[in-house]
Amino acid sequence: MKTFMEKQENVDQDAWIEDLLKDKEKFIEGIKNSPAVIKKNREAIEQLSKLKPPFPWIDDCSKQNVS
């Protein structure tokens, strides 16, 4: 059986989790708009743009569509 203290601790944790979930959109936006994440995304896009397509027919299709 759980003691009163253990039950109270669970209630406190549940309230804390609910408070976090209530503001989750604000946290997510803060992370997405952080300078470090933006910098990493730019670096990744730059590196991916330098790669050739993995399959030759993908490159052929893109050339045909451009013409």
Steps between C-alpha positions, in 0.01 A plus 500: 500500500612850428548738783348846504838653414540283190148588384566870557825476307317345204240778508775764503673332205175482305435871557856583396467293181167664418660844538780400264261359242286813517797707382649243262430704186694793644794271586499342154495841328784619720711201405420524128587870492818471704815625326682169550227297328471750215877488447503118497213492250684740267817292521307180428323656200833623365659155535202322344499735203857393420408129481414332174171310483543138609342360185595612149144489369392762756756739354381414146138575592590835651695597185208402276255704706724808489528495118 
